Amino acid sequence: MIEILQNKANLDKIEFNATEKGECLGRCAGTMQGDTFVFDELECDEFFVDGLVRALLNLLELKGIEKARFDFDEGETLARLRRWGFVKNAEKTIDNIAAFFDENKNCTKF
C-alpha cells in the first residue's frame, strides 16, 4: 500500500513523501517565506504529483496558510504542475488555497 505522509524528520523544510514498504517513491517539499509557502522540490513520477502537492496544500490550509508559490524554472516539473492545474498564472501562485480546493475538487488528469 502506498502512503503519502509528512516527513517530520526533515527539520529544514515541510516535506511529504510517497512511500511503499519503506521505499521513497516521491517527495514534495518547500519552506515558508513570509506569509507564502514556496514549493521548491518535487521529485516523483507523474502518478504522484497530484497526491503529494495536494497533501502539502492541505496541511498548509489546516495551519491557516493561504498562499503558495511554485519556485521552478520552465521545464518538466513546471509543465507537470500546469498539467495537473496547480500553476495557472505567470506568477506560479495559488493566492487562496481554500478557494483552489473548492474549484479543483479531484484529480482527473492522470
PLY file of the C-alpha trace (Angstrom):
ply
format ascii 1.0
element vertex 110
property float x
property float y
property float z
element edge 109
property int vertex1
property int vertex2
end_header
0.00 0.00 0.00
1.33 3.43 -0.94
1.24 6.10 1.76
1.62 9.85 1.40
2.73 11.25 4.74
4.59 14.22 6.13
8.30 13.59 6.71
8.64 15.09 10.19
12.32 14.12 10.37
13.17 16.88 7.89
13.55 19.94 10.14
14.72 22.26 7.34
11.60 22.00 5.19
7.99 20.93 5.20
8.07 17.71 3.20
5.69 14.97 2.13
6.83 11.59 0.85
5.07 8.86 -1.08
6.34 5.55 0.24
5.67 1.86 -0.16
7.18 -0.72 2.20
9.72 1.86 3.40
10.86 2.83 -0.10
10.50 6.51 -1.02
8.72 6.77 -4.38
8.47 10.55 -4.45
8.74 13.74 -2.46
7.44 17.27 -2.42
8.92 19.98 -0.19
9.35 23.67 0.43
9.67 26.42 3.02
7.74 29.37 4.38
8.79 32.77 3.06
6.78 35.42 4.86
3.11 34.51 4.55
3.66 32.29 1.48
4.72 28.66 1.26
7.26 28.16 -1.53
7.41 24.75 -3.20
10.98 24.16 -4.36
11.23 20.38 -4.64
9.05 17.91 -6.50
10.71 14.60 -7.30
8.32 11.86 -8.37
6.70 10.01 -11.21
3.68 11.67 -12.83
1.39 9.35 -10.86
2.29 11.00 -7.53
2.22 14.71 -8.48
-1.41 15.37 -7.56
-1.34 13.44 -4.27
1.91 14.91 -2.99
1.07 18.53 -3.85
-2.50 18.26 -2.53
-1.30 16.66 0.71
1.08 19.54 1.35
-1.51 22.15 0.36
-3.99 20.52 2.74
-1.53 20.77 5.63
-0.92 24.42 4.81
-4.65 25.16 4.75
-5.10 23.41 8.11
-2.35 25.66 9.54
-4.13 28.79 8.22
-1.68 29.49 5.39
-3.47 30.91 2.36
-0.76 31.40 -0.26
1.61 29.09 -2.10
4.12 29.66 -4.88
5.90 27.15 -7.11
9.57 28.12 -7.43
10.50 26.12 -10.51
12.05 27.27 -13.77
10.44 26.35 -17.07
10.90 22.66 -17.57
9.28 19.30 -16.88
8.39 19.99 -13.23
6.56 23.21 -14.06
4.92 21.53 -17.06
3.62 18.78 -14.76
2.23 21.32 -12.31
0.44 23.06 -15.18
-0.99 19.78 -16.49
-2.40 18.99 -13.06
-3.87 22.50 -12.70
-1.67 23.77 -9.87
0.00 26.51 -11.94
-2.45 28.72 -13.79
-0.81 32.15 -13.80
2.52 33.74 -14.72
3.41 34.26 -11.06
3.10 30.49 -10.43
0.99 31.15 -7.32
-2.10 29.95 -5.54
-3.42 33.03 -3.75
-6.12 31.23 -1.76
-5.61 27.53 -1.03
-9.18 27.01 0.24
-10.61 28.52 -2.96
-8.23 26.36 -5.01
-9.64 23.23 -3.36
-13.22 24.45 -3.93
-12.51 24.93 -7.65
-10.33 21.83 -8.10
-12.11 19.02 -6.28
-10.43 15.92 -7.63
-7.60 14.59 -9.70
-8.88 13.76 -13.16
-5.80 14.44 -15.26
-3.98 11.12 -14.95
0 1
1 2
2 3
3 4
4 5
5 6
6 7
7 8
8 9
9 10
10 11
11 12
12 13
13 14
14 15
15 16
16 17
17 18
18 19
19 20
20 21
21 22
22 23
23 24
24 25
25 26
26 27
27 28
28 29
29 30
30 31
31 32
32 33
33 34
34 35
35 36
36 37
37 38
38 39
39 40
40 41
41 42
42 43
43 44
44 45
45 46
46 47
47 48
48 49
49 50
50 51
51 52
52 53
53 54
54 55
55 56
56 57
57 58
58 59
59 60
60 61
61 62
62 63
63 64
64 65
65 66
66 67
67 68
68 69
69 70
70 71
71 72
72 73
73 74
74 75
75 76
76 77
77 78
78 79
79 80
80 81
81 82
82 83
83 84
84 85
85 86
86 87
87 88
88 89
89 90
90 91
91 92
92 93
93 94
94 95
95 96
96 97
97 98
98 99
99 100
100 101
101 102
102 103
103 104
104 105
105 106
106 107
107 108
108 109
